[in-house]
Amino acid sequence: MQQRIIRIDDEVQLWAQELGDPRNPALLLVMGAGASGLGWPDELVAALTKEYRVVRYDHRDTGRSTYSFDDHPYSVLDLAADVVAVLDAYEIQRAHVVGMSMGGMLTQLLMANHPERVISATLIGTCALSGRPLTNPDGSSTPADQLPGIDPKVLDLWARPVEDHGLEAELDRRVEHWRLLNGNQSTFDAEEFRALERRIIDHAGRYDSPMTHGRADHSGMDRTAELGRNQVPTLVISAGAEPVFPPAHARHMSQVIGNSRIVEVPAMGHALPLAVLPRLADAILTHTAQADDTP
């Protein structure tokens, strides 16, 4: 297990970690908005390192990376450039890339802008960067901007101001957040997520939650044409209990992203509890193995 600091520019540095045999093909994990690289559960990472050289990293304003937004605002496209910078820092020419939530959007930007760097892509809990409509089973269509939205309970929690009432209160807030993100189709283990968040806080050395990625400039992300002609083998994970990007979004991605296929992980929400990890790991490893075997 090797850790390093990657210099982006004079103002920004990213923490990154490499696990597994460095002689194996590379697999990059890209987390969601406001999430540290440690948001990828160790159990999932361990399953992936059996076959791959796995790299995960902290986005700007998370974990041990630089907290810079207030003094030096950045865009989501800058976060996408960070993905390339991480690959370059490790001298990885091509990698399998697994992205969750905002990380799935950054993965699509990488596929569109630098397809030569991506062996395969796996998209989890995200939405298509495409304006093409969804075609429904009955032949009707749904415009991309009219696909089902975020669960109101999640939106309500996101709208509440985050106040500092101490570490334990912050852990309570984060666990409640995960409870909502987990969805309503599986048992939620509060202690599992409390332990995860305690590790993330210990890693960062702080427990504030700036959530600056929501304030970052989101313009210029549409990649309708590029994704339509995509050739990167792409796996779309459909989570039946997904409260942020309901299952219609997974179906939409599988239609508007070329060379993609969809696999369902039943009862999964917008979280990575231990209960879903074996099925998720199997789906990812099956997909990456098929891409490895493709000339």
Secondary structure, 3 states (H helix, E strand, C coil): CEEEEEECCCCCEEEEEEECCCCCCEEEEECCCCCCHHHCCHHHHHHHHCCCEEEEECCCCCCCCCCCCCCCCCEHHHHHHHHHHHHHHCCCCCEEEEEECHHHHHHHHHHHHCHHHEEEEEEECCCCCCCCCEECCCCCEECHHHCCCCCHHHHHHHHCCCCCCCHHHHHHHHHHHHHHHHCCCCCCCHHHHHHHHHHHHHHHCCCCCCCHHHCCECCCCCCHHHHHCCCCCEEEEEECCCCCCCHHHHHHHHHHCCCEEEEEECCCCCCCCHHHHHHHHHHHHHHHHHHHHCC
